[in-house]
Amino acid sequence: MNARTSIRLRKRQRSFAGFTLTEILVAVVLLSLSLAAMVMLWSLSRRVTENSRSAAEYYAVARQDMERGRRLGFTGLFDADGVPTGAYSTFTDYDERGMFQNAAASFDAEPATNTMYRVQSTYDLASVEKVRPGETPNVLQSVGVQTIRVYKINSARGEAAPAAPQAGARGFGREPVYQTAACFAITGI
């Protein structure tokens, strides 16, 4: 290899070393677009996670209130003679951990200090005489639907809930954050 050839090789190597300004700009644009997409996906996944966590929390409180009604034997559904009253509502307060706080007299009653949720359980009941072929006497059976509405009370965190519901503001006023229903039957009354 002579000196002339080595000088040409060095010049050629220098011309290919590094990136052009256009290549760098394209790389920066692609990188910024991919980062923007990642941030939007992260934000979306965070919102989905928060919503599913809230829904699970509301479900747990509703389920606890449903079990509480069963444990108490559906008190208030029947008068002193055992005749179904037809419909009955209860209001129960729970703290942020889903622990029972107190039974409220009405929806508008002042919540306890640590109350996070107010649960309204409405029982609709009907009596049916169950006829079993070849057997007497017939068995009286009551069937019903328990509707549970969970309301989030913001005053537990020091925030005053507005008197009237605001459009799109779930958990304020009289708009439930969660609602479910269950059917039940009470036999042999």
Secondary structure by P-SEA (a helix, b strand, c coil): ccaaaaaaaaaaaaaaccccaaaaaaaaaaaaaaaaaaaaaaaaaaaaaaaaaaaaaaaaaaaaaaaaaaaaccccccccccccccbbbbbbbbccccccccccccccccccccccbbbbbbbbbbbbbccccccccbbbbbbbbbbbbbbbbccccccccccccccccccccccccccbbbbbbbccc
